[in-house]
Amino acid sequence: MRFGIALGSNLGERAENIRRGIEMLLASVPHVKLGASAPVYETEPVDCAPGTQSFLNTVIEIEADCTPQELHTHLKAVESALGRPEQRERNSPRTLDLDLLYADDVVSDDPALILPHPRLHLRRFVLQPLADIRPDLLLPGQTQSIAGLLARLPA
């Protein structure tokens, strides 16, 4: 199955947090293959407290023989290993945030794991790196490609 994963960090050594997160994820998921990796972007925080440090954001695509729920468990374990508390305020600063964006054409409305990610189409910091690696991707529930969704957002 093909999965898109967004990575973001705004605490500590941000670039190192992202690098280590990818490395740990690839080491922990059985039979995983990194398919694509987008450039890293520095972005302003969205819906965060005033004075929050800017983020580094990127997107990777992997192929793995697991369910979205199994991959989600791996993502949470990597976040925890890199210092992100399980209980936290929404949009609080983070050493590493890993969001599962999509899993092939899987659609899930389970509150524990909504797929595709419910706010992906609204977030330039996700759409820009995703457009670098999958501009023509059409996600379930969308009528426009990733490049088309990105073009609709304000600069």
N, C-alpha and C positions, 0 to 999 in steps of 0.2 A: 504494500500500500504506500502511496506517496503522501507525505505530510509537509505542510508549510508551518514554520515556527518563527515567530518574532522574538527577538532578543533585545532587551534594553537595560541600561545601567546608568545610574547617576550618583553612585556613592563609591568612594575609594578609587582604585585604579580601574577606571571604567573599561578601557580597551582590554586590559588583562582579564577582567571579570567575564567579558564576552568570549574571549579566546578560551579561557578555562571552562566556561559553560559548554561551549561546543565540544571541546575535547572530552569532558566528563560525560556528556550525553552520548557521544559516539562510542565511548568505552562501555557504557552501561546498557545500551539497547542491543539485544541479540540480533545478529544478521543485519546490521544497519549499514547503509551506504549513503554518503553525502552526495547529493545530486547537484546542488548549486548553492552558491554563497554570494549574497549581494554585498556591495560596498557598505561601509559603516558611515552613518550620517550623524552629525551633531545637531540636536534639535532642542527647541525650547520646551519646557515642561507644559503639559496640557492638564488643566483641572487640578493643579497642585497648589500647595500653599505658597504665598509670596516668598521670594528669596530661594526657592528650590533650585538647585544646580541643574544645568542643562544635561540632557541625556545623550548617550551614544546609542544608536538604534541600527539594527540590521535584520535581515531575514535569511533563513536557510531553508532549503528543501531537502528532505531525506527520504529514502525508501527503506522500509522496515517490515518485517514479518510479525506485526503485532496489531492489536486493536487500538483505536484511538484512546480508550480508557487506560490501557496498559502504558501507552506512550505518555499520557497525561501524568500518570504516577511517576514515571521516570523524570518528567520535567519538574515536578514538585520536589522530588528528591535532590535534584541538582541545585535548584534554588536554595533549598535548605542547607545543603552542603557548603554553599557559598555565602551563607550568613543571612539569608532572608527569613525572617520569622514567619511562622505559619499564621499566627494571629497578628493582624496589623490593620492600621487605618487604610481606607481606600485611597489610592493615589499617593501613598506615602513614599519617601525616597527609598531606593532599593539598590542593593549590590547587583542583583540580577533578576530580571523579570523574563520569564519564558511563557509565551502564549501560543497555544496550538491554534493556528489560523484556519486550517482545513485538513481534511483527510480524504483524498480523492473526491468522490461525489457524496460522501456521507453527510446526512442531515440529522442533527440531534437537537432536541429541545430539552434535554435533561439539564436541570439547573446546575448540576455538577460539571457538565461539559457541553456547552452549546456550540454546535458546528453548522456552518462556518461561523467564525468568531462574529458575534453580533454587532460590533462597532468597527470592524475592519474597514468597511467602505467609507467611513467618516474620518479616518486617521491618515493624514499625509505621512506621518512618521512610520507607518506600516506600508501604505500603498507605494511610496517612492522606492524603497528597496525591493519590494515585491515586484514592481514593474520592471526593475532592472533584470530580474531573472525569469519572470513569467508574465510579460506584458499582455499576452493574448489569453491568459487564463480566464475562464468564465466560471464563476462559482455558483453553486446551487442557490436559487432565489434571486440572482442578479440578472439583469438584461444587458449589462455592459461588461466588457473585459476589464481587467485590472487597470490597463492604460486608460480606458475610457472613464472609469471611476476616478482615477487620479486627475484627469483633465477637468473634471467637474468641480473639484475642490478649489477654494480660493487660494491664491498664492501665499 
